[in-house]
Amino acid sequence: QVQFVESGGGLVQAGGSLRLSCAASGSIFNIDVMGWYRQPAGKSRELVAQMRWGRATNYADSVQGRFTISRDNARNTMYLQMNSLKPEDTAVYYCNAVIQGVGVRWGRGTQVTVSS
């Protein structure tokens, strides 16, 4: 069963950038829907960005124009490029995949902290 591990989180000043990676233990070639979610402390998990069928993307209004989701099937990895970071982007970021016949799979998360 494919597992996912996030990396790339850390502490950054407002206005800075980070790139998150989500590495899969197996092929992601046939996974149609993959995305990034985040959960600020004390709040619910929310969708940040999602990619469907390798091309169609949608973003939360709060990150539109600042974050970019992408995937590299050859490396079995999904990315989230985050630019112009704001303190309100502080959260644990999770990668997510919807696998046909299996269900939803989550990574364990990576902490992103943006200082003002």
C-alpha positions in Angstrom: 0.0 0.0 0.0 1.4 3.4 -1.0 2.4 5.7 1.8 3.2 9.4 1.7 5.9 11.4 3.5 5.9 15.2 3.6 9.1 17.2 3.9 10.3 20.8 3.4 8.5 22.5 6.2 10.2 24.9 8.6 10.4 28.4 10.0 10.4 31.3 7.5 9.8 35.0 7.7 6.8 36.6 6.2 7.3 37.2 2.5 9.6 34.2 2.2 9.2 30.9 0.3 9.2 27.2 1.0 8.7 24.2 -1.2 7.0 21.2 0.3 7.4 17.7 -1.1 5.2 14.7 -0.7 7.2 11.5 -1.6 5.2 8.3 -2.3 6.5 4.9 -1.5 5.1 3.6 -4.8 4.0 4.8 -8.2 1.6 7.8 -8.3 1.1 7.5 -12.0 -2.4 6.2 -11.7 -3.6 8.4 -8.8 -6.0 10.8 -10.3 -6.6 13.1 -7.3 -3.8 14.5 -5.1 -3.7 17.5 -3.0 -2.4 19.5 0.0 -4.4 20.3 3.1 -3.4 22.3 6.2 -4.5 22.4 9.8 -3.7 25.5 11.9 -3.4 24.9 15.6 -6.9 24.6 17.1 -8.6 24.7 13.8 -10.1 22.3 11.2 -8.1 20.8 8.3 -8.7 22.7 5.1 -8.0 22.2 1.5 -5.1 24.3 0.2 -4.6 23.0 -3.4 -5.7 20.0 -5.4 -4.6 18.5 -8.7 -6.9 16.2 -10.7 -5.9 14.0 -13.5 -2.5 15.5 -13.5 -3.6 18.8 -14.9 -6.7 20.5 -13.5 -5.9 22.4 -10.3 -7.9 24.3 -7.8 -6.7 26.5 -4.9 -8.1 27.9 -1.8 -8.9 31.6 -2.3 -6.4 32.5 0.5 -3.4 31.0 -1.4 -4.5 31.7 -5.0 -1.6 33.3 -6.9 0.9 32.5 -4.2 1.0 28.7 -4.1 1.6 26.3 -6.9 0.9 22.6 -6.8 2.7 20.2 -9.1 3.7 16.6 -9.4 6.5 14.5 -10.9 5.3 11.1 -11.7 8.8 9.9 -12.6 9.9 10.8 -9.0 6.6 9.7 -7.4 6.5 13.1 -5.7 4.0 15.9 -5.4 5.1 19.5 -4.6 3.7 22.7 -3.2 5.6 25.8 -3.9 4.7 28.5 -1.4 5.6 32.1 -2.1 4.9 35.4 -0.3 4.2 33.5 2.8 2.0 35.1 5.5 1.8 34.4 9.2 -1.7 33.0 8.6 -0.2 30.3 6.5 1.2 28.8 9.7 -0.1 25.2 10.0 0.7 21.6 9.6 0.6 20.7 6.0 -0.6 17.3 4.8 -0.5 15.6 1.5 -3.6 13.6 0.4 -4.3 11.1 -2.3 -7.6 9.6 -3.5 -6.7 6.1 -4.8 -9.3 4.2 -6.8 -10.3 1.0 -5.1 -8.3 1.9 -1.9 -9.6 5.2 -0.6 -8.1 8.3 0.9 -4.5 8.3 2.1 -2.8 10.9 4.2 0.8 11.7 5.0 1.8 12.5 8.6 2.3 16.2 7.9 5.0 18.8 8.0 5.0 22.0 10.1 5.2 25.4 8.4 5.7 28.4 10.6 5.7 31.9 9.2 7.0 34.6 11.5 5.9 38.2 11.2 
